[in-house]
């Protein structure tokens, strides 16, 4: 086990498990794709050395957050996946992402985002749906949709609404709840209901 705070406190214990650098980003990637090989994780976390990644995975495995298992033939590969306990971090990361976004600048129109960013951003941004929804998003070359609790890549049939814009517009929509930052075709109330489900996070007052 990595260094620990040695305090009988649930917050300190949680940080013992996932508070080391890269640990929550490993969880983020496994929330995104369910199961990944070691090489997949290393490729998706540029800047994380192989020794650090191995150490973080060992700590997460020892803490019951992830497990390593061998896929059935013909694949036969070893993969990492979240345990049921580890999957409970989805809501934690959902709120943490909205909290962090409040002091994060909007993305540039190019250069800040990797291909496929929209699908991942929707998965981390949106909580579980309390009612059916079918909303398509088109931002630059990216197309993804929210269908009830699922986020799917590409367009969907018969969406309630289609939201279009650029990457800064997506930031303003999700962070500032600014519906005027995008273009909406169809049921704008479905988009407003989606925004109303997002966690309320105060604006960050960051010194210039």
C-alpha positions as CSV (number, residue, x, y, z in Angstrom):
1,X,0.0,0.0,0.0
2,X,1.2,3.5,-0.8
3,X,1.8,6.2,1.8
4,X,-1.2,6.8,4.0
5,X,-2.5,9.5,6.3
6,X,-2.8,7.2,9.2
7,X,-6.1,8.8,10.4
8,X,-9.3,7.1,11.3
9,X,-11.4,9.3,9.1
10,X,-13.4,8.3,6.0
11,X,-12.1,11.2,3.9
12,X,-8.5,10.4,4.8
13,X,-9.1,6.7,4.0
14,X,-10.6,7.6,0.6
15,X,-7.6,9.7,-0.2
16,X,-5.3,6.8,0.9
17,X,-7.1,4.7,-1.8
18,X,-7.4,7.2,-4.7
19,X,-5.6,10.4,-3.6
20,X,-2.3,9.7,-5.3
21,X,-1.5,11.5,-8.5
22,X,-3.0,9.6,-11.5
23,X,-5.3,7.3,-9.4
24,X,-8.5,9.1,-10.2
25,X,-7.6,9.5,-13.8
26,X,-7.2,5.7,-14.0
27,X,-10.7,5.4,-12.5
28,X,-11.9,8.0,-15.1
29,X,-10.6,5.9,-18.0
30,X,-12.1,2.7,-16.6
31,X,-15.5,4.5,-16.1
32,X,-15.2,5.5,-19.8
33,X,-14.5,2.1,-21.3
34,X,-15.3,-0.5,-18.6
35,X,-12.2,-2.7,-19.1
36,X,-8.8,-1.8,-20.4
37,X,-5.4,-3.5,-20.9
38,X,-2.4,-2.1,-19.1
39,X,-1.1,-0.9,-22.5
40,X,-4.4,0.8,-23.2
41,X,-4.2,2.7,-19.9
42,X,-0.6,3.7,-20.5
43,X,-1.5,5.0,-24.0
44,X,-4.5,7.0,-22.6
45,X,-2.5,8.6,-19.8
46,X,0.4,10.4,-21.5
47,X,2.9,11.6,-18.9
48,X,2.2,8.7,-16.5
49,X,5.4,6.5,-16.4
50,X,5.1,2.7,-16.5
51,X,6.4,2.4,-12.9
52,X,3.9,4.9,-11.6
53,X,1.0,3.3,-13.5
54,X,1.9,-0.1,-12.2
55,X,2.2,1.2,-8.6
56,X,-1.2,3.0,-8.8
57,X,-2.9,0.0,-10.2
58,X,-1.5,-2.2,-7.4
59,X,-2.8,0.3,-4.8
60,X,-6.2,0.4,-6.4
61,X,-6.3,-3.3,-6.6
62,X,-5.3,-3.8,-3.0
63,X,-8.0,-1.3,-2.0
64,X,-10.7,-3.1,-3.8
65,X,-11.2,-0.4,-6.4
66,X,-10.1,-2.2,-9.5
67,X,-9.5,-5.9,-10.3
68,X,-7.3,-7.6,-12.9
69,X,-8.7,-10.5,-14.8
70,X,-8.0,-12.6,-17.9
71,X,-10.6,-12.4,-20.7
72,X,-12.0,-15.6,-22.0
73,X,-10.6,-17.1,-25.2
74,X,-10.0,-16.2,-28.0
75,X,-8.9,-12.8,-26.6
76,X,-7.1,-14.2,-23.5
77,X,-5.8,-10.7,-22.6
78,X,-5.4,-9.4,-19.1
79,X,-7.5,-6.4,-18.4
80,X,-8.3,-4.0,-15.6
81,X,-11.8,-3.1,-14.6
82,X,-13.6,-1.4,-11.8
83,X,-15.1,-3.4,-9.0
84,X,-18.7,-2.6,-7.9
85,X,-17.1,-0.6,-5.1
86,X,-14.9,1.3,-7.5
87,X,-17.8,2.0,-9.8
88,X,-19.3,4.0,-6.9
89,X,-16.8,6.7,-7.7
90,X,-18.8,7.7,-10.8
91,X,-21.0,10.1,-8.8
92,X,-18.0,11.4,-6.9
93,X,-16.1,12.2,-10.2
94,X,-19.3,13.7,-11.6
95,X,-19.5,16.3,-8.9
96,X,-15.7,16.8,-8.8
97,X,-15.7,17.5,-12.5
98,X,-18.3,20.2,-12.2
99,X,-16.5,21.7,-9.3
100,X,-13.2,21.7,-11.2
101,X,-14.8,23.1,-14.3
102,X,-15.8,26.2,-12.4
103,X,-12.2,27.4,-12.3
104,X,-11.1,25.9,-15.6
105,X,-10.9,28.2,-18.6
106,X,-13.1,27.3,-21.6
107,X,-11.2,25.3,-24.2
108,X,-9.7,26.8,-27.3
109,X,-11.6,26.1,-30.5
110,X,-8.7,23.8,-31.4
111,X,-5.8,22.3,-29.7
112,X,-7.1,21.6,-26.2
113,X,-9.3,18.6,-26.9
114,X,-8.5,15.1,-28.2
115,X,-10.7,13.4,-30.8
116,X,-13.7,11.7,-29.0
117,X,-13.8,14.3,-26.3
118,X,-17.5,14.9,-26.6
119,X,-18.5,11.4,-25.7
120,X,-16.3,11.4,-22.6
121,X,-17.4,14.9,-21.5
122,X,-21.0,13.9,-21.7
123,X,-20.5,10.8,-19.6
124,X,-18.7,12.7,-16.8
125,X,-20.9,15.7,-17.0
126,X,-24.4,14.2,-16.8
127,X,-25.9,12.4,-13.8
128,X,-28.4,9.5,-14.1
129,X,-31.6,10.6,-15.8
130,X,-34.8,10.8,-13.7
131,X,-36.9,10.6,-16.9
132,X,-36.5,9.5,-20.5
133,X,-34.3,11.7,-22.7
134,X,-32.9,11.6,-26.2
135,X,-30.7,14.6,-27.0
136,X,-28.1,14.7,-29.8
137,X,-25.0,16.9,-29.6
138,X,-23.0,18.2,-32.6
139,X,-19.9,20.2,-31.7
140,X,-17.4,20.6,-34.5
141,X,-16.5,17.2,-35.9
142,X,-17.9,15.5,-32.8
143,X,-21.3,13.9,-32.6
144,X,-22.7,12.0,-29.6
145,X,-26.1,11.6,-28.0
146,X,-27.6,11.1,-24.6
147,X,-30.3,8.3,-24.5
148,X,-31.8,8.0,-21.1
149,X,-28.8,7.1,-18.9
150,X,-26.5,6.1,-21.8
151,X,-24.1,8.2,-23.9
152,X,-23.6,6.9,-27.4
153,X,-21.2,7.9,-30.1
154,X,-22.8,9.3,-33.3
155,X,-26.3,10.4,-34.2
156,X,-29.5,8.9,-33.0
157,X,-32.9,8.5,-34.6
158,X,-35.8,10.9,-33.6
159,X,-33.9,13.0,-31.0
160,X,-36.0,15.3,-28.8
161,X,-33.4,18.0,-29.5
162,X,-30.2,18.6,-31.4
163,X,-27.7,20.9,-29.8
164,X,-24.9,22.3,-32.0
165,X,-22.0,24.7,-31.4
166,X,-18.3,24.8,-30.8
167,X,-16.2,23.6,-27.9
168,X,-16.3,26.9,-25.9
169,X,-20.1,26.8,-26.4
170,X,-20.3,23.3,-24.9
171,X,-18.3,24.6,-21.9
172,X,-20.7,27.6,-21.4
173,X,-23.7,25.3,-21.7
174,X,-22.5,22.8,-19.1
175,X,-20.6,25.0,-16.8
176,X,-22.5,28.4,-17.0
177,X,-25.8,26.8,-17.9
178,X,-25.9,29.3,-20.8
179,X,-28.4,28.0,-23.3
180,X,-27.8,31.0,-25.6
181,X,-24.2,29.7,-26.1
182,X,-25.5,26.9,-28.4
183,X,-28.1,26.4,-31.1
184,X,-31.0,24.1,-30.3
185,X,-33.3,22.5,-32.8
186,X,-36.3,20.8,-31.3
187,X,-37.4,20.6,-27.7
188,X,-35.4,23.3,-25.8
189,X,-37.2,22.3,-22.6
190,X,-35.6,18.9,-22.7
191,X,-32.2,20.6,-22.8
192,X,-33.2,22.9,-19.9
193,X,-34.4,19.9,-17.9
194,X,-31.0,18.3,-18.5
195,X,-29.2,21.4,-17.3
196,X,-31.4,21.5,-14.2
197,X,-30.2,18.0,-13.2
198,X,-26.6,19.1,-13.0
199,X,-25.1,19.8,-9.6
200,X,-25.2,23.4,-8.3
201,X,-21.6,24.6,-7.9
202,X,-20.8,28.2,-6.9
203,X,-18.8,30.3,-9.2
204,X,-15.0,30.2,-8.5
205,X,-13.4,33.5,-7.6
206,X,-9.9,32.9,-8.8
207,X,-7.4,35.8,-8.6
208,X,-6.3,37.1,-12.0
